[in-house]
């Protein structure tokens, strides 16, 4: 057999990316497919698991055709997916309904009731709060978007589904199940169920007290908790036929959620090396050598995909999705006002319009809280918008302010990340689809006032992370080698002459939250999310 290959699957919110890597982490080919979002009343957001598998198979066949002999050279598979989702599996091994994904907020009222108590702190019963933080490192978010909230929603509002569910699986674990026929999970993937004791980082396990507090049935959760680098099993003949693989033995490793594989794929694998992911959502994260929780700003160091390590976890609900929103709702679209679908070069046009506008967008500020927010505030009622518009405002101002608004949101998070780790970040590695935009990289450097390292092939950051985990698990690489094997494209230095401008605008960005969050709460308190 020629040099062996690793097949990696990254199921994102918009659909899967599939890639082939060498066992040393070199990207050889990639393909992607789209998957529809299914919007439900009252803040529900779902996807069909069969759509996932159909799209994964289509993308896999395309990518295997791109590399000579690939169907018979694949020796391992690594999977990563969006996190905090729930697939209810029936006794026949088939999903009982659409998958509930991370954007779904229908469980908010149930998780708030479950986590409450007297005496209360930040809406949590003090004893419950202490127990969760002490054992897990975090707490169930009140946004209703954690996995535990999804299951509570089903138990309370879809009892027919809940009663028939044999297992509730994270999206990653469902894809692994489709690949191997084995139901299992990994310690870091189960974190947002808030039922695992994470104090002994090398021995993560279910905890009876936490299960009781969360109201979850242990029998409905995966029996085995593996490490992300552990071999889960082999690709079944049926799955191999669907994917277009040959008849050779192909091993599947445990894998990890996208937040965790982005950290690995960014090359920021040593403690305090930071990366910022710019995809549909975003986060600013780094590995740390300690377990710690900041309940006020909704972040904590939780189990990492790397064995024996913790990863600082936080999230912004909206990043690249804000640019998509503006593109599809204001500049191009299909409705009674226009019949003008986005052109193939729509993102390049938006970037050009933003680049032609002066830094600061003529003091127009965009707040990207279009689906609520998680960190550094956990508030599902928060909403976004443009501020300080005038008759002189141009379309270029509107577009650039979106790029800048996402960067201001990252700076807002940076303040609390650096407090959390007790030091200033040396630089930030920028990854995800948004990192393809050179202008956005420079804006982040200027707004954060930190050097920004643009990682090469940023769209395949998660597939690279999954490949690295597979390579480590199958014995081809060691964790210490991963940073050197991660290619970078460019380093953007902050421009000192813009520091005062962006600092002033950032202060007003935060002040907009301070002045408006009460208004948004009153407008949206009865709703879990809007789309």
Order of alpha helices (4+ residues) and beta strands (2+ residues): beta-beta-beta-beta-beta-alpha-beta-beta-beta-alpha-beta-beta-alpha-alpha-alpha-beta-alpha-beta-beta-beta-alpha-beta-beta-alpha-beta-alpha-beta-beta-beta-beta-beta-alpha-beta-beta-alpha-beta-beta-alpha-beta-alpha-beta-alpha-beta-alpha
